[in-house]
Amino acid sequence: MEISLNNGFKMPMMGLGVAGMRKDEIKDIITNAIQIGYRHFDCAADYKNEAEVGEALAEALESGLVKREELFITSKLWNSDHGHVVEACKDSLKKLQLQYLDLYLVHFPIPTKHTGVGNTNSELAKDGMLDIDTTISLETTWHAMEDLVFVGLVRSIGISNYDIILTRDCLTYAKVKPAVNQIETHPYFQRESLVRFCQKHEICVTAHTPLGGAAVNPQVFGSIYNVIQDPLLEKVANKYGRSPAQIALRWGIQRNTVVIPKSSKLKRLEENFQVFDFELKQEDMDLIKNIDKKYRTNLISTVAWGIDIYA
């Protein structure tokens, strides 16, 4: 199942996020995922595994397991490279062993101190807070992103972790409209207003944490909820003979959002992909709508950066 972006390109509605994957496991994970049916892979310079992903993709392409035109590959501009967009994109392309990206995103709307292209450190200032660069505007960054489209390095460009106000601002100065806004959204953090605003303006919403981080975010960030243990999701899952994770993913797809769950386990990869052979009834969509806690589970800024960038 695919969704049409505002520039005519099509994007698979199910993808695999590669954040946090062990480098020595990536080859097998990518190969298994392609064999299962995944064609959309969500990468980023900050995940620090683009080279390993690139090796896996190159082998899959060379062996004939998949064709390049069948794949949809995303990468992202890190905060410290806002003033070096073209160089950063070329660095990702080199590591991924690709001639072009299907989608390149501004990872966060927050330029920070440059630490060298490909070096995605998040340096802290003397006060312990993220060293934010106040000399680069998001408009300047966006126009550099547009240049990537003009020269053919990327097919589509987009934003990530932008709220309504920043998304609206981007629309005012964009010559190339953002095709995607990748955000955290799941049954406990539904963000209905942001999702509706983006869709109204033909910006596809991608859920980068469609399962609320499952057990990982509580462990890493100390978030207090595990979405897929919600009693209502378990009840609906029993009704359809599915897992709570499958219900959460199917709910996201029926909102017309792209979902990119992460997993390194073969069983989970298979389970997450098996969400296209059933449909949730409207009554169940409505029930899930009522469990929204407006709770963000990815707390990287407060945990690692010493600042709440969403405040």
Order of alpha helices (4+ residues) and beta strands (2+ residues): beta-beta-beta-alpha-beta-alpha-beta-alpha-beta-alpha-beta-alpha-beta-alpha-beta-alpha-alpha-alpha-beta-alpha-alpha-alpha
